[in-house]
Amino acid sequence: MNLIANVSENWGIGIGGELLVRIPEDMKFFRSMTLGKSVIMGRKTLESFPGENPLKNRTNIVITSDTSYEKEGAEIVHSVKEALDAVSGQKSEDVFIIGGESVYAQMLEYADTAYITKVSVSPEADAFFPNIDEMPDWELVHASPAAEHEGIKYRFCTYRRKVQ
Ligand SMILES: NC(=O)c1ccc[n+]([C@@H]2O[C@H](COP(=O)([O-])OP(=O)(O)OC[C@H]3O[C@@H](n4cnc5c(N)ncnc54)[C@H](OP(=O)(O)O)[C@@H]3O)[C@@H](O)[C@H]2O)c1
């Protein structure tokens, strides 16, 4: 299972329910990686999308504790276990955990690959991705050359869980 996130220098991912930065090439990367796949997200991340709509051409699995919650085009689940059950018939590489903070933190243990776009900015944030640079069971296996958008440098990084 994969995680995919865009993080600032101190692993910030959002503030006030919004992303910290929007980089068109990163949006394209996210889309190309997840198209046709399953994406698992928290209710707040779904509601941060334009029109609060699920992502097109993907199987959207949304976690909420609200048992009356409904959203056309999304499969609603009420726990991490239910989210895992919803994707149990799929290849692990076809499942992406797409945030936010609470879902990354709870589902990190089920993932073996993390696609992290590291952006060289450190704006104030109130949501964070776990700092996997400091976790001994994760290693950086690939980092693209630095690219730049409107003066902001970024790199596409791939982390993998170390084989025990
Ligand atoms: N930079 C990135 O790549 C990236 C990606 C995604 C999101 N973000 C940012 O992350 C921030 C949102 O993160 P967040 O942690 O506040 O919200 P979130 O993880 O998107 O959603 C949290 C909600 O998910 C539900 N939930 C989570 N775990 C659950 C569980 N075990 N059982 C039942 N329901 C559960 C709850 O919904 P209910 O309250 O309905 O029960 C909870 O309030 C935003 O700023 C967003 O822009 C950034």
PDBQT file of the ligand as one rigid body, heavy atoms in Angstrom, charges set to zero:
ROOT
HETATM    1  N1  LIG A 201      -0.031  17.983   1.648  1.00  0.00    +0.000 N 
HETATM    2  C1  LIG A 201      -0.744  16.900   1.369  1.00  0.00    +0.000 C 
HETATM    3  O1  LIG A 201      -0.301  16.037   0.612  1.00  0.00    +0.000 OA
HETATM    4  C2  LIG A 201      -2.091  16.721   1.997  1.00  0.00    +0.000 A 
HETATM    5  C3  LIG A 201      -2.899  15.630   1.659  1.00  0.00    +0.000 A 
HETATM    6  C4  LIG A 201      -4.147  15.498   2.275  1.00  0.00    +0.000 A 
HETATM    7  C5  LIG A 201      -4.579  16.428   3.200  1.00  0.00    +0.000 A 
HETATM    8  N2  LIG A 201      -3.762  17.474   3.505  1.00  0.00    +0.000 N 
HETATM    9  C6  LIG A 201      -4.156  18.470   4.512  1.00  0.00    +0.000 C 
HETATM   10  O2  LIG A 201      -4.365  17.794   5.751  1.00  0.00    +0.000 OA
HETATM   11  C7  LIG A 201      -5.294  18.555   6.521  1.00  0.00    +0.000 C 
HETATM   12  C8  LIG A 201      -6.401  17.629   6.983  1.00  0.00    +0.000 C 
HETATM   13  O3  LIG A 201      -5.886  16.647   7.863  1.00  0.00    +0.000 OA
HETATM   14  P1  LIG A 201      -6.741  16.208   9.155  1.00  0.00    +0.000 P 
HETATM   15  O4  LIG A 201      -5.946  15.220   9.927  1.00  0.00    +0.000 OA
HETATM   16  O5  LIG A 201      -7.231  17.427   9.834  1.00  0.00    +0.000 OA
HETATM   17  O6  LIG A 201      -8.046  15.538   8.493  1.00  0.00    +0.000 OA
HETATM   18  P2  LIG A 201      -8.315  14.163   7.688  1.00  0.00    +0.000 P 
HETATM   19  O7  LIG A 201      -7.361  13.095   8.142  1.00  0.00    +0.000 OA
HETATM   20  O8  LIG A 201      -8.426  14.447   6.245  1.00  0.00    +0.000 OA
HETATM   21  O9  LIG A 201      -9.786  13.849   8.195  1.00  0.00    +0.000 OA
HETATM   22  C9  LIG A 201     -10.014  13.672   9.570  1.00  0.00    +0.000 C 
HETATM   23  C10 LIG A 201     -11.370  13.057   9.746  1.00  0.00    +0.000 C 
HETATM   24  O10 LIG A 201     -11.372  11.723   9.224  1.00  0.00    +0.000 OA
HETATM   25  C11 LIG A 201     -12.204  10.921  10.033  1.00  0.00    +0.000 C 
HETATM   26  N3  LIG A 201     -11.407   9.855  10.646  1.00  0.00    +0.000 N 
HETATM   27  C12 LIG A 201     -10.051   9.761  10.717  1.00  0.00    +0.000 A 
HETATM   28  N4  LIG A 201      -9.704   8.610  11.315  1.00  0.00    +0.000 NA
HETATM   29  C13 LIG A 201     -10.856   7.978  11.641  1.00  0.00    +0.000 A 
HETATM   30  C14 LIG A 201     -11.147   6.740  12.283  1.00  0.00    +0.000 A 
HETATM   31  N5  LIG A 201     -10.171   5.909  12.702  1.00  0.00    +0.000 N 
HETATM   32  N6  LIG A 201     -12.448   6.393  12.441  1.00  0.00    +0.000 NA
HETATM   33  C15 LIG A 201     -13.441   7.208  12.005  1.00  0.00    +0.000 A 
HETATM   34  N7  LIG A 201     -13.232   8.384  11.385  1.00  0.00    +0.000 NA
HETATM   35  C16 LIG A 201     -11.947   8.771  11.216  1.00  0.00    +0.000 A 
HETATM   36  C17 LIG A 201     -12.824  11.827  11.056  1.00  0.00    +0.000 C 
HETATM   37  O11 LIG A 201     -14.005  12.331  10.437  1.00  0.00    +0.000 OA
HETATM   38  P3  LIG A 201     -15.302  12.792  11.265  1.00  0.00    +0.000 P 
HETATM   39  O12 LIG A 201     -14.900  14.041  11.995  1.00  0.00    +0.000 OA
HETATM   40  O13 LIG A 201     -16.318  13.017  10.207  1.00  0.00    +0.000 OA
HETATM   41  O14 LIG A 201     -15.633  11.654  12.191  1.00  0.00    +0.000 OA
HETATM   42  C18 LIG A 201     -11.792  12.921  11.193  1.00  0.00    +0.000 C 
HETATM   43  O15 LIG A 201     -12.301  14.133  11.704  1.00  0.00    +0.000 OA
HETATM   44  C19 LIG A 201      -5.806  19.667   5.604  1.00  0.00    +0.000 C 
HETATM   45  O16 LIG A 201      -5.085  20.874   5.856  1.00  0.00    +0.000 OA
HETATM   46  C20 LIG A 201      -5.472  19.150   4.217  1.00  0.00    +0.000 C 
HETATM   47  O17 LIG A 201      -5.320  20.180   3.257  1.00  0.00    +0.000 OA
HETATM   48  C21 LIG A 201      -2.546  17.650   2.913  1.00  0.00    +0.000 A 
ENDROOT
TORSDOF 0
